[in-house]
Amino acid sequence: TWVRTHPLVQLLINRFNATYPPENRNPLHDFQFLSFASTLVLSPSTFAWWAAFLSNASRIVLPIQPGPLSMNWCDILLPHPGAEFYDWMARQWLSPAAALARCRHYERH
C-alpha cells in the first residue's frame, strides 16, 4: 500500500529500526502486533493508544502536535515509565510535564 512508501513512514522505520505489520491482516491482528512490540511510535488514535496502554513495550513515543485531532490527546498522554514525548513542530523531545504544557498550548492556539 501507499503508506509503506510514504517518506515519513520510511523515516520512522529507519530511525527506530521498525517493522511494519504484514499486509492484509484484520484489526485484531494489527492490535496484537502492536501490543507485542517492544517499541511503539504512536499516531494520535485511540487504537494505537490502547495497544500501547495494554502492551509491555519498554519504549513508547508519543507525538505532541498542533492542529485539530479526533480526540483530546492531552488528556490521555500515557503515564507509562517508557513514554517519550516528541514535538513534531519544534522537533524537540520533551519531559512529561513539558509535553503536557506544550499540548495545552497547541490546544489553545
C-alpha positions, 0 to 999 in steps of 0.5 A: 500500500501507499503508506509503506512508501510514504517518506515519513513512514520510511523515516520512522522505520529507519530511525527506530529500526521498525517493522511494519505489520504484514499486509492484509491482516484484520484489526485484531491482528494489527492490535496484537502486533502492536501490543507485542512490540517492544517499541511503539511510535504512536499516531494520535488514535485511540487504537494505537493508544490502547495497544500501547496502554495494554502492551509491555513495550519498554519504549513508547513515543508519543507525538505532541502536535498542533492542529485539530485531532479526533480526540483530546490527546492531552488528556490521555498522554500515557503515564507509562515509565517508557513514554517519550514525548516528541514535538513534531513542530519544534522537533524537540523531545520533551519531559512529561510535564513539558509535553503536557504544557506544550499540548495545552498550548497547541490546544489553545492556539 
